[in-house]
């Protein structure tokens, strides 16, 4: 049975928050770091506490640590050595595996997130921007008591208008395909698949392959914890619009190309169910907009191209052992919206995304290496994910069509990795235990 009163809410329960502060910290003194941690514990939201909160109660804290951060808190070397290699190395050291080259290389990352000095992320959730500013001031006053805890950088995400539904800066509706985990009480929507074993995302529980998968030590630290892969992706909205205008003669053609790159219309309507024309009603219908597969409904990609974003990130019934590759996605947009019709203005905007999983290699790194950046995914030969793949102008996108398919060559990069890190998200008891190290 899932211990919902111990698991941090971040991957399972969304607080009623439209804004947040992502604070990236370094610990210069382990005693002060543990004292700082002690003082924020009562504000850390669990699945149970956030689920039962009132609409006015949206101020919650989430805290997670890098491997270097656990060491800086005072965790012993024997325990540190039991964590998997990819977490010990950190995301920046895995750049070649993840496809983070060129403009996305860690040498160009912001906020000192590629540094070994990155020790923790503290997320302050707030109902709106005004409340976020109050929370930030309160947190800064508190953190000021501990000069051994220093801020490296921060990011302030907030929801884009219109606020009726989540969407990114490109205009695509988001949060449409969500994993459901056994023991949470959530009911899967049509097309989401059966609930998965909690051990695919939370350490200390059965996964889809084993009733007792191995975990790092000690158990009190890792049980009810998860790994987080954080990615700050700049979205080049002006470049994206220029591309659509270049390859679509009319607004309808431009929307069609945008849909083919994603696999959905920007309304959220899936091309499998609406292959020729957008259907906004379908896009907003949460009982229908995810109820499809590929094996029988679109085996050759005439609706959803074989290399499109959603077909790569969730191949559904065409992938082998798909349940062992699923991930929980969280995150938010940052930066101001680019006005409709405007060209690139030089202001950074994008998404700050998290992937939650029990194995960074089997889930996140596999997706990056094979699904997103392998040019021969689905035997395509020279394609990468058109939205988040590492594009350098040499890759294509194929749009199957009878009698002659269309191929667009030389895709530009619509996104650039601006920062990233691997974190461990402990349970509440583990946070208490970490705060008492050395006592």
Secondary structure as UniProt FT lines:
FT   TURN            4..6
FT   HELIX           9..11
FT   STRAND          19..27
FT   HELIX           30..40
FT   HELIX           41..43
FT   HELIX           47..51
FT   TURN            55..56
FT   STRAND          61..65
FT   HELIX           67..73
FT   HELIX           77..80
FT   TURN            81..82
FT   HELIX           85..89
FT   HELIX           92..94
FT   HELIX           95..98
FT   HELIX           102..104
FT   HELIX           106..108
FT   TURN            111..114
FT   TURN            116..117
FT   STRAND          120..126
FT   HELIX           129..143
FT   TURN            144..145
FT   TURN            147..148
FT   STRAND          149..155
FT   TURN            163..164
FT   TURN            169..170
FT   TURN            182..183
FT   TURN            190..191
FT   HELIX           198..200
FT   TURN            203..204
FT   HELIX           219..222
FT   TURN            223..224
FT   STRAND          226..235
FT   HELIX           237..247
FT   HELIX           251..262
FT   TURN            266..267
FT   TURN            271..273
FT   HELIX           280..284
FT   TURN            286..290
FT   TURN            295..297
FT   TURN            299..300
FT   TURN            306..307
FT   HELIX           309..313
FT   HELIX           316..318
FT   TURN            320..321
FT   HELIX           322..324
FT   STRAND          328..334
FT   TURN            340..341
FT   STRAND          350..357
FT   HELIX           360..365
FT   HELIX           367..372
FT   TURN            375..376
FT   HELIX           377..379
FT   TURN            386..388
FT   STRAND          396..399
FT   STRAND          406..408
FT   STRAND          415..425
FT   HELIX           428..435
FT   TURN            436..438
//
